[in-house]
Structure formats: structure tokens, C-alpha cells
Amino acid sequence: MAKQLIQILVQGATVVGRAFTQALRQEIKYSQEAAKRSGGGEQGRKSAQSDLYHGMSLQEAKQILNVEDITDHEFIQKNYDHLFKVNDRKGGGSFYLQSKVYRAKERIDMELLERQETTGQPQNKQSDSNG
């Protein structure tokens, strides 16, 4: 009876050990893929730090404003103006969604400013009608 109990415990520990090892390998793989997506190394660290500081990732901001190229100022402004107006509380919109739209525009503007500072290019003056 004791021998069978020990065998069951050993088999159980083996199964749990294999599952843990597989989960650990999978987590390492996903972490490496995430690091590659965010640029990895110093660029990835800066990207994660910027997302944390601004409270929104650049990818999320682009999705909210429905833009691909953040250097297309006119398209971004057009989408921003439309979404900000549509979500105005006076028109029955959502203040929460309007805030997300505002933060998305702010996040893209901050990204452009950071890029200009790192490349040393002068900042172009543009109309800022954030509401």
C-alpha cells in the first residue's frame, strides 16, 4: 500500500513538473516575442516606459483615432475633430470615450515631440484645437 502511494506521488510530481516546465518555456517564448514587437533592448525599454508614463500605448492611440501613419497631421486632426464632436456629452455622447479620444491625440502628439527631440529636427508649428 505504501509503495503504491509513493508511486502515485512520484507520478503526480512528474506530471506537475512537466506542466510547469512547459508553462515556463511558453512564458519565456511569449516574453521574447513581446520584446521583439516593442523593439527589444533599449528601444523596447523606452517604448514601455513611455507607455507607462502616458497611460496609453502608441498602438492603442492609433487604433482609437483610426490612423496608421502618425506623421499625417491632417488626417489625425480630422479624425480627432470628428470623434471628439461625436462623443460630446451635449449631443448624447460619452464623456469617457471623448476622454479616450483626447488622450489618444495627446499620446500621438507626445510621440511626435519625442521623435523630434531625438532626431534634433525643429518642431513644426501646427494648429492645436484639442477641444
C-alpha atoms as one frame of an Amber mdcrd trajectory, in Angstrom:
protein
   0.000   0.000   0.000   2.778   2.466   0.888   4.658   1.545  -2.256   1.616
   2.361  -4.418   1.122   5.669  -2.621   4.743   6.630  -3.250   4.394   5.698
  -6.936   1.279   7.868  -7.236   3.065  10.791  -5.590   6.091  10.411  -7.856
   3.919  10.247 -10.976   1.919  13.262  -9.827   5.093  15.232  -9.167   6.423
  14.251 -12.610   3.230  15.458 -14.338   3.227  18.729 -12.394   6.939  19.224
 -13.113   6.426  18.705 -16.842   3.472  21.084 -16.900   5.456  23.711 -15.002
   8.427  23.341 -17.336   6.189  23.652 -20.397   4.445  26.732 -18.970   7.801
  28.318 -18.161   9.116  27.698 -21.680   5.939  29.145 -23.160   6.183  32.257
 -20.954   9.797  32.811 -21.998   8.801  32.455 -25.644   5.953  34.975 -25.295
   8.201  37.412 -23.432  10.795  37.272 -26.179   8.138  37.819 -28.843   6.748
  40.807 -26.944  10.230  42.283 -26.639  10.730  41.894 -30.393   7.397  43.592
 -31.122   8.254  46.594 -28.971  11.709  46.901 -30.490  13.621  44.980 -27.850
  16.645  46.245 -25.978  16.901  49.971 -25.303  14.146  50.863 -27.779  11.738
  48.399 -26.154  12.548  49.725 -22.708  11.921  53.296 -23.835   8.667  52.282
 -25.517   7.406  50.526 -22.385   8.482  53.440 -20.202   6.708  55.909 -22.493
   3.525  53.815 -22.496   3.582  53.687 -18.714   4.199  57.431 -18.420   1.450
  58.395 -20.867  -1.047  55.780 -19.702  -1.711  54.588 -23.242   0.357  52.764
 -25.800   1.008  54.346 -29.153  -0.692  51.362 -30.793  -3.848  51.942 -28.739
  -3.831  55.653 -29.609  -3.532  54.818 -33.310  -6.438  52.391 -33.041  -8.646
  54.902 -31.244  -8.061  57.593 -33.861  -8.064  55.025 -36.687  -4.711  56.080
 -38.144  -1.739  54.143 -39.465   0.770  56.926 -40.110   1.207  59.283 -37.164
   3.019  61.809 -39.331  -0.173  62.565 -41.323  -1.230  65.537 -39.190  -4.273
  66.498 -41.276  -5.778  63.002 -41.179  -5.181  62.696 -37.444  -6.724  66.112
 -36.787  -9.727  65.298 -38.996 -10.383  62.013 -37.166  -9.812  63.643 -33.798
 -12.238  66.503 -34.507 -14.910  64.090 -35.738 -14.610  61.653 -32.820 -14.391
  64.434 -30.247 -17.548  66.061 -31.599 -19.494  62.797 -31.930 -18.742  61.869
 -28.311 -19.658  65.277 -26.867 -21.996  64.896 -23.888 -24.194  67.729 -25.150
 -25.002  65.587 -28.176 -25.666  62.469 -26.118 -22.138  61.146 -26.395 -19.899
  59.583 -23.801 -17.506  61.688 -21.747 -15.385  58.574 -21.194 -14.989  57.968
 -24.935 -14.349  61.657 -25.530 -11.585  61.484 -22.920 -10.056  58.446 -24.628
 -10.061  60.321 -27.939  -8.385  63.310 -26.293  -5.755  61.114 -24.620  -5.090
  59.279 -27.899  -4.403  62.575 -29.684  -2.256  63.696 -26.771  -0.281  60.422
 -26.880   0.406  60.746 -30.604   1.444  64.378 -30.180   3.838  63.380 -27.385
   5.310  60.605 -29.535   5.930  63.046 -32.377   7.521  65.515 -29.959   9.802
  62.821 -28.524  10.828  61.741 -32.020  11.637  65.317 -32.978  13.726  65.772
 -29.841  15.738  62.616 -30.505  16.339  63.408 -34.169  17.078  67.074 -33.499
  14.636  68.303 -36.112  12.856  71.585 -35.415   9.262  71.242 -34.348   6.690
  72.323 -36.924   4.061  74.682 -35.606   0.621  73.242 -36.166  -2.842  74.289
 -35.103  -3.736  72.586 -31.860  -7.501  72.505 -31.472  -7.819  69.877 -28.751
 -11.288  70.964 -27.827
